[in-house]
C-alpha cells in the first residue's frame, strides 16, 4: 500500500480486540467508541509528535471517512478527533 495522508489526517485500521484492561468502557458506551491501529500519519501529526505509526488509539464512532486501499477497508480521521493513545 502506498498512501500518504496530508495535513492532520491519520490512516487507521479499526481493531475489534480489547486492548487494555486498564481502560474499561461500560457496555452502554462501547458502541460509541472504537480502537484502531495507526497505519500512516500526515506531516502535521508527525510534527506534533503525539501519535505515531502502530499506536493503538481510542476514537469516537463518528467522524471517520471510509476508504478502500488494495481491496481492504480503512478509515481516515483528523488528529483532533482522536480521543486517546492506549499504552
C-alpha contacts under 8 A as a table, 3 or more apart, distances in Angstrom:
res1	aa1	res2	aa2	distance
1	X	69	X	7.03
1	X	70	X	6.74
3	X	40	X	7.53
4	X	40	X	6.81
4	X	41	X	7.30
4	X	42	X	6.86
5	X	8	X	7.81
5	X	9	X	5.58
5	X	10	X	6.51
5	X	11	X	6.95
5	X	40	X	6.76
5	X	41	X	5.80
5	X	42	X	4.59
5	X	43	X	7.84
6	X	9	X	5.86
6	X	41	X	7.74
6	X	42	X	4.59
6	X	43	X	6.45
6	X	44	X	7.91
7	X	42	X	5.06
7	X	43	X	5.61
7	X	44	X	5.14
7	X	45	X	7.30
8	X	41	X	7.41
8	X	42	X	5.31
8	X	43	X	6.81
8	X	44	X	5.00
8	X	45	X	5.25
8	X	78	X	5.65
8	X	79	X	5.55
9	X	41	X	6.17
9	X	42	X	5.29
9	X	45	X	7.30
9	X	76	X	6.49
9	X	77	X	5.71
9	X	78	X	4.71
9	X	79	X	6.08
10	X	38	X	6.94
10	X	39	X	7.61
10	X	40	X	5.92
10	X	41	X	4.59
10	X	42	X	6.27
10	X	45	X	7.66
10	X	76	X	5.60
10	X	77	X	5.36
10	X	78	X	6.13
10	X	79	X	6.36
11	X	38	X	6.13
11	X	39	X	5.49
11	X	40	X	5.05
11	X	41	X	6.30
11	X	74	X	7.05
11	X	75	X	5.89
11	X	76	X	4.75
11	X	77	X	6.76
12	X	36	X	5.96
12	X	37	X	5.47
12	X	38	X	4.60
12	X	39	X	5.41
12	X	40	X	7.21
12	X	74	X	5.99
12	X	75	X	5.32
12	X	76	X	6.18
12	X	77	X	7.61
13	X	36	X	5.32
13	X	37	X	5.23
13	X	38	X	6.61
13	X	39	X	6.94
13	X	73	X	7.74
13	X	74	X	5.15
13	X	75	X	6.38
14	X	34	X	7.19
14	X	35	X	6.01
14	X	36	X	4.05
14	X	37	X	6.36
14	X	74	X	7.21
14	X	75	X	7.59
15	X	34	X	7.66
15	X	35	X	5.66
15	X	36	X	5.06
15	X	37	X	6.89
16	X	34	X	7.72
16	X	35	X	6.91
17	X	35	X	7.91
18	X	21	X	7.73
18	X	35	X	7.87
19	X	35	X	7.72
19	X	56	X	7.98
19	X	86	X	7.59
20	X	23	X	5.76
20	X	24	X	7.74
20	X	86	X	7.24
20	X	87	X	7.87
21	X	24	X	6.47
25	X	29	X	6.42
25	X	30	X	6.19
26	X	29	X	5.44
26	X	30	X	6.33
27	X	30	X	5.08
27	X	31	X	7.80
28	X	31	X	7.24
29	X	32	X	5.42
29	X	33	X	6.96
30	X	33	X	5.51
30	X	34	X	7.34
31	X	34	X	7.48
31	X	61	X	7.06
32	X	60	X	5.89
32	X	61	X	4.88
32	X	62	X	7.84
33	X	58	X	6.74
33	X	59	X	5.70
33	X	60	X	4.58
33	X	61	X	5.11
34	X	58	X	5.78
34	X	59	X	5.46
34	X	60	X	6.30
34	X	61	X	6.26
35	X	56	X	6.67
35	X	57	X	5.60
35	X	58	X	4.77
35	X	59	X	6.33
36	X	56	X	5.60
36	X	57	X	5.42
36	X	58	X	6.64
36	X	59	X	7.46
37	X	53	X	7.89
37	X	54	X	5.67
37	X	55	X	5.75
37	X	56	X	4.63
37	X	57	X	6.36
38	X	41	X	7.55
38	X	52	X	7.02
38	X	53	X	5.06
38	X	54	X	4.93
38	X	55	X	5.43
38	X	56	X	6.45
38	X	57	X	7.33
39	X	53	X	5.39
39	X	54	X	6.06
40	X	53	X	5.86
41	X	45	X	6.03
41	X	46	X	6.46
41	X	52	X	7.35
41	X	53	X	6.96
42	X	45	X	5.42
42	X	46	X	6.32
43	X	46	X	4.96
43	X	47	X	6.08
44	X	47	X	5.08
44	X	48	X	6.22
45	X	48	X	5.13
45	X	49	X	6.38
45	X	50	X	7.23
45	X	51	X	6.68
45	X	79	X	6.65
46	X	49	X	5.26
46	X	50	X	7.76
46	X	51	X	7.22
46	X	52	X	7.18
48	X	51	X	7.79
49	X	52	X	6.99
51	X	55	X	6.73
51	X	85	X	7.31
52	X	55	X	5.66
55	X	85	X	6.72
55	X	86	X	7.44
56	X	85	X	5.90
56	X	86	X	5.46
56	X	87	X	7.48
57	X	82	X	6.98
57	X	83	X	7.36
57	X	84	X	5.64
57	X	85	X	4.40
57	X	86	X	5.55
58	X	82	X	6.39
58	X	83	X	5.49
58	X	84	X	5.18
58	X	85	X	6.29
58	X	86	X	6.90
59	X	81	X	6.94
59	X	82	X	4.96
59	X	83	X	5.33
59	X	84	X	7.24
60	X	63	X	7.08
60	X	81	X	7.41
60	X	82	X	7.27
60	X	83	X	7.15
61	X	64	X	7.74
63	X	77	X	6.60
63	X	81	X	7.15
64	X	75	X	5.97
64	X	76	X	5.47
64	X	77	X	4.89
64	X	78	X	7.91
65	X	75	X	5.34
65	X	76	X	5.02
65	X	77	X	6.59
66	X	73	X	6.88
66	X	74	X	5.86
66	X	75	X	4.44
66	X	76	X	6.42
67	X	73	X	5.82
67	X	74	X	5.32
67	X	75	X	5.70
67	X	76	X	7.29
68	X	71	X	5.81
68	X	72	X	5.32
68	X	73	X	4.50
68	X	74	X	6.04
69	X	72	X	5.40
69	X	73	X	6.54
69	X	74	X	7.31
77	X	81	X	6.77
77	X	82	X	7.58
78	X	81	X	5.50
78	X	82	X	7.21
79	X	82	X	5.56
80	X	83	X	7.89
